[in-house]
Amino acid sequence: MTAFSAKPKALFDYPKYWAECFGPAPFLPMTRGEMEQLGWDSCDVILVTGDAYVDHPSFGMAVIGRVLESQGYRVGILSQPDWRDKEAFRELGKPNLYFGVTAGNMDSMINRYTADRRLRHDDAYTAGDEGGKRPDRAVTVYTQKCREAYSDVPVVAGGIEASLRRLAHYDYWSETVKRSVLMDSTADILLYGNAERAMVELTHRMANGENIRQITDLRGSAFLCREIPAGWSEIDSTSVDQPGRVEKQKNPYEGAHPTQCDDAKDIRIKADKAMAEAAPAAETVPLAIIPDTQAIKTDPGSTYIRMPSFDQVVADPVLYAHADRIFHRETNPGNARPLVQNQGRNDIWVNPPPIPLETEELDWVFEQPYKRVPHPSYGESKIPAYDMIRFSVNIMRGCFGGCTFCSITEHEGRIIQSRSEQSILDEVEKIRDMTPGFTGVISDLGGPTANMYRLNCKDKKIEETCRRPSCVYPSICVNLETDHKHTTQLYRKTRELEGVKKVVVASGLRYDLAVKDPEYVKELVTHHVGGYLKIAPEHSEDGPLTKMMKPGMGSYYEFKEMFERFSKEAGKKQYLIPYFISAHPGSTNEDMMSLSLWLKNNGFRVDQVQNFYPSPMASATTMYYTEKNPLKPLGRNNDEKIFSAKSKEQRTLHKAFLRYHDPENWPMLRKALRRMGRADLIGSGDAFLVPGESRREKEVKKRESKKPRPSLGHLAQHPAEEASL
C-alpha cells in the first residue's frame, strides 16, 4: 500500500480501453438482445441496481455506467433483478471484470419502511410506483446472488446503502449494532461517496491485470484486511479523543475465535478459490503505536486510527458514541486518516474520502450522452422519482451544514463541488430540446441545498486542515464564502434562455446563509418562488436544535422578514412552508409542546409530519441509540444523557403535538398535557392548544368507564416510560 495522492489523475486523462471502438450505446443494455444489437459478445462491467434504469445524471447507475463507457468499457445494467433466482444475474452473461452492486438512489430499508417500521407499498424508483421490487438490505442480497451466479467474478459494492454501512453501525430495523456490510455481503471492495474517481481507477487497474484484492490504496474505498500492510503505524482512537475511562483495546490478532463473521465464510471461501489470481499475503510487521502528543500531527499516508472493535461498540454505548465522534472527525479529504475496525477474524480498513471532483471533471460527468428518459422497456409506466426530477438541474454536490440527522455529508462530503455556469446552462437547453413534455418551466435549479453553489472555504490550506463537522454551526465560519453572487448570476442567465418561461428553486434553502446576501434573497423571492418556498427550521426550541446542529430561530425570523418584504415589493402573495422533525433525539415532551404552541401562534397547520428516522452512521442515530452526545467530548461520569423518544407511544405523541389541530389527536394531547401539569392549555379559544372534551366525548368516555378494564400488568415493566407520556 502506498501513500494517497493529493493530486489524482483527472477522469478524462486515462487512456481508453480497447472496447471504445463500439462507441456509446443508445441505452446501456439490459438484455442479451440489446447486447447483440450493439455487436457485443460480453460486458466488461455489469451494474446491478435496485432502481429502475433511468438514463439520467440524477440516477447513480446511469452516471457510473456512462462514465465507465466513456473510458472505453462495455457496461450492462441489471435493473431490479429477481433476487430469488440466481439465473436473473446471468441475464447478461459473465462480466469480464466485475459486478458493481448498488441498492439504488435510496437505502433499501428506508425505501421500504416508514419511520414507524411500517411496510410501504409504493416505490418511487420503480416503474408503476410498485413496491417490493427490490430486497431488504439489497447490497448484501444482490452481492451474494452475484457470487452464486459466477463465483469467480469480483464484486464491487457502492451507493448510499453501502456507504452508510462501511463500519459497525446501529440498525434501526433490527435494533442491533451490525457489522460492516462488507462482512455480510462478501463484496471484494466497497466504494463509498461519489465514487466516479475510484471506480475509474479501479476499472483501469483491473483491466491491466491487477487483482482486486491487491488494490488497497484507493481513496473512498473499504476492504477486509487480514494483516496490516507494512510501513503503517497505528494510533489508538482513544488517544485522539479520550472518551473517559475505558478498557484497553484488545489485540485483535490474539486468540482469534469464530464469531458471527463466519456466517458468510462459506461464500467467501468459494469465491477465493474461484478467483484466477489469489492476492499474496502481505508481509507481517510489528505495529508502531504513536504517543498521544504525536497523534494529531501524523501523516495520513503512513498512519491509521484503530477504532474500537465491533465487539466493543456492541457492548459499550460510550465506545459506540466515541467511534461516531472519531468517524466524523476523519471526513475531510485533506487530513483524514484511514480507519481500521476489528470485526471478528478480520479488520475493516476504510481509506480516507475521495478527493472532490474539480469543476471541469464534474462538468464532464454531466456531459455524458444521457438519453434523459427511462429505458424503453418500461413503456408508458410512470416512474415517480423520474417525473419529479426530469425538468430539474443539479448544480452542485456536497453539503457543509453537518445536520446530525442527515446523511449527505457522510456520503457526498462537506466540500462543495460545483459545476460551471456554462455546463448548467447547456443542461437546461438539453432539457428544453430532449425531454418530452417540457413546457418551459425548470422545476428546480439546486442540489442537496439550494444555495451552496460555489460557496467554499476562502483559504485552501485552512480547508485541508479543518476538522469542524459543520461550516455553519454553531455559527457561520469566518473563512466561509457567503456571497451568493454566482448563484444570483446563474438564476438571471437561466431565465434569459430561449424557451425558458420560469425557473423554480425547489431545493431546501439554507436560510441562515441566505440572509448574509439580501440581493440573493430578493432575486430568489422576486423570480424563483412558485408561490411557496420550503425551508427547514426543524424545531423551535434550542435544546433539540443543538442536537441537530441547526441554527436558532433568530435567523428564521430574519429571513421571514426579508421574504415577506421582497414578496410585497414584487406584488406577489407567497408563503413560507417550514418543515419540522418530531421525536428527534433531545426533544422532550415539553419541547414538542412548545413547538406545537409556536405552530399555533404562527398560524401553521402541518399536514405531513416526519418522525425522526435513525439512518445508519448519522450522529443523531448515535444519540438515539446510546443516549450520549458525540458532538462533545465523552466521559463516563460527566457526559449528558440525551432523551430520545423510542417507544411507539412516545413517538406517536410527539407527532401528535405537531398535528395539534387534528381532532383525532386531542384525547392523547389532553392526557399528556394533564400529566405535564399543563391542563391550562386545554379549553376553548385561541389561547388554548386543544379544546376541552365535547359532550359527545364525555358520554363516550362515561360508557367506556363502565366496561371491564383489561389487566395493566404489562405496563409495570416500563413505569418510567408510561409516566412520561
C-alpha angles and dihedrals in degrees: 000000000000134000117283118258116242090197108044125190113274116254093244096048098076120105110251122255115246094254091070086096088081091063126210119326120235085233126358103260122258097179140042088246091059090048091053091050088056092048094246122147092187145355122251092206129017118199117207114201138176091216132080109261110260113172095221134115090243091066116078099215090053092050095049092041095051093043091054090044089055087057089059100263128134107235126191129189128222101192116195095336118194100269092198092065123057089200088071087065090056094057093108096032127239116332115232095223115014151315115257111207129197133162087220135251090323134047105262094230095050089045092053104037135048124230086266089055092250118149116255117220096199135063120195091201094057129081109261091015087270118167126216098043093120129047127247110265088017098184092058095044096044093047093051091049091051087054091051092049096048114004094187097054117098118238126215117198121204146140130085096303093056093040094057093047100048093114134026108302142174111260112210095196096056094027090229138107109256129201124242115300086237089072098053099034096047090217114164094227138001122218113199133195123006096350106186094109095047093041093053094048093044093050095049092048092049091047087054091056105266116145111240091229089061095052099093103138101074117123111232093030136116129193144163112275118197094177130020110250119247119269098033126121124207129231117194108229091226089063090056094048116005110216096196125267108352136166115260111263113256119239101258091214096057119096097350111198136176115282137166086289086082091070091087095032097105093054092049093047090053091048092048092053092049096050111108093224124029117213111245116243114264118246112266114233133173115267119241113217112211117220120244094254091061099041100096096043097053126125112256088214095062108025133063134189119242106218123203108279126256091256091051097051090046091053100039126046090195091059091045090055090044090053090052090051092051092045093055092046090057099057101096110100089211097064109005118129127208115274121219125192126179115229111178112298094353141056122227107224115200116190122212118280120278121271106258117255116261117239092257091053094048090049089052092053091053093045095064116120098269115169088214092219136085120275110279091242090078092063113189095341113129121237104198095201090055093046088054096054106027093101096036132094127215107218100178148003135228135032131233093194095097095202104183096225095051128088099201095095093046090051109031099022132236097268110095115236110199132191121226119264092244093052090054093047090049090054091051088055090049089054089050093049103033112028116090115234098022110159099179098275121118102207096204139003103189145070137216084337126016098225111037095089109140092349104138140146113293091226123046093204092053090048092053093052100039121112099180110132090215135028092204105040134113079002136344110279114247088226094058120101108236100172107116094195093121092052092046091051091047091053091052095048092047091054090053095058116114112258095020112118101170139003116206123197105214102158117105112276124227095219096183086064095041094059089061088070112043091178089062092048090051092050091048096046095043098049115009111047115098093208093289132054122200118221129164119221085157092197142010099220126083095223097064092034092060089054090050093046089233127143122259122258093266093086090045092057090045091053092043090056091051092046094052094043095050092043089054092048089052091049093239133134103222133160139208116231109202121200124214137189122221125208094016113162108273093032111121126190088260091053091052091047090052091049090050091053090048090053092050094046090051095046099248123147108185114213099183122039126193114211113207110275114203102221119189119278096003114135091232088057088055089053090049094050102036101027085224128119112238091183089077133047108281128232135169098233105025107038119111121252113231118214113225128184104233108152121085090242094052094046091047091051092051091050090048091056089060090050095046090145095062111099090213089066098049098088091051093046093048090052092048094046092052091051090049091052092247102116085133087080092063116089147073120301141046093289092067129075098216132010123251122257116294121230090256092051090051091051092049090047091050092052092047092051090060093057120093109270121228121239115277094200092117091065092063090078092063107032094148093052092048091049092054094058 
